[in-house]
Amino acid sequence: MEEKIRKIKQEAFEEVGKAKNLDELSQLKIKYLGRKSAFNEILKSLKDLSNEEKKIIGPLANSVKSEIAGFLEETERLLEIKSFDWAAEKIDVTIPGQKIRRGHLHPLSMVRNEIEDIFTAMGFEIADGPEIETEHYNFDALNIPKDHPARDKWDTFWVKNDSGKERTLLRTHTSPVQVRFMEKNKPPFRIISPGKCFRNEATDARHEHTFYQFEALVVGDDINVGHFKFIAQQFFSSFFKKEIDVRVRPSYFPFTEPSFEFDISCSVCQQKGCSVCSGTGWLEVGGAGMVNQEVFVASGYPRGRYQGFAWGFGLERLLILRHRIDDIRLFHSGDLRFINQF
C-alpha cells in the first residue's frame, strides 16, 4: 500500500503540473481528492489494517494528501495569474481623480466672519451670550420695563416656565450681551455682539421671525457721536470696498439717548439715484445712539461716569444691500439654488 500511495503522488504531481487551465485543474482535484478518489479509498480501508500498518500507512497517506492539496492550490494561483486579463485592468495613473464635492459656509456665516474680521482689525472684542434670555437682560436692564410701550415692537417667543422663577424668552436682539459684558468689565472697551435673534412677527419678503443681528458698543470717558460716525464709515467702506458716507436721523430707542437711525450712501449708484435707493442716494441700514445712563446704572456703573454709543443692524439686511436680494426668507429656506450662488 505504501507503493500505491507514492505512485498516486507521482501521477498527481505530473498531471497537475501539465494542467493548462482552471477547468482541467478542477477535474484533477476531484480525481485525486474527491470522495471517489484513490486516496479516499485508502483512508476508508485503514480500519482493516493492523495497528502496526496503521502507524505507517495512516501518517503517510495524510502527508501525501496534504502535499497534493498544496500543489493544487499553488498551481491554481499560478493559472489565475496567467489567465487574468491585465490589459482590461490597466489603470492610467495620469488621469485626474474624481473631484470630491465639498460644501461651503452659509452666506450668513460668511458675512459674520467678514464683519468680525473688520472689527477685530479695529481693536474690537467679540462678545457672546445665550439665545434664551431672561426678562431682566432682554428688557428691564435695557430700560424697557413691563409697562413700556416699546415692548410691543419686540413681541416675542416666551419659554414655558413652571418653576415660578424669572420668565425667559428667545432673545429679540443681541443688546443683552452688552449688559452681561458691562457687568463683568470696566471701561474703556470696544465690543461687537453678533448673533441670532427671534421675534414673533408675520413673515414676508422684508420680515422674518428668525434673523441675525450685529451690534457694537464703545464705552469710555468722552465717547461721542463723532466717534460712532467715524467707525461706521470705516466699517462700511471696508465692507463694500469703496468710500461710504454715513448720515444720522433723529429717532427713539429706550436704551439710547439721544437715539437716531443711520443711513449709508448708496453703494450702487454713488448717490446719483437709482432703483435700489429709490432715487434718494441713501440706504437705510440700522439704529444707533448714545447709551442711556439707565442702562449703565443697571449694569453696575455710576450714573454720569461714562459715555458710550451702541449701534446695530441685521446681517441679512447687509447681504440684501450688497447682492440686491429681493426676499429675506431665502436665507433660511435651505434652498441650495440660492446658497450655492455665494
Beta strands, then each sheet from edge to edge (+ up, - down):
strand 1: 125-126
strand 2: 132-134
strand 3: 158-159
strand 4: 168-170
strand 5: 189-192
strand 6: 195-198
strand 7: 210-220
strand 8: 246-253
strand 9: 256-265
strand 10: 282-291
strand 11: 307-314
sheet 1: 1+ 5+ 7- 6+
sheet 2: 1+ 5+ 7- 11+ 10- 9+ 8-
sheet 3: 2+ 4- 3+
end
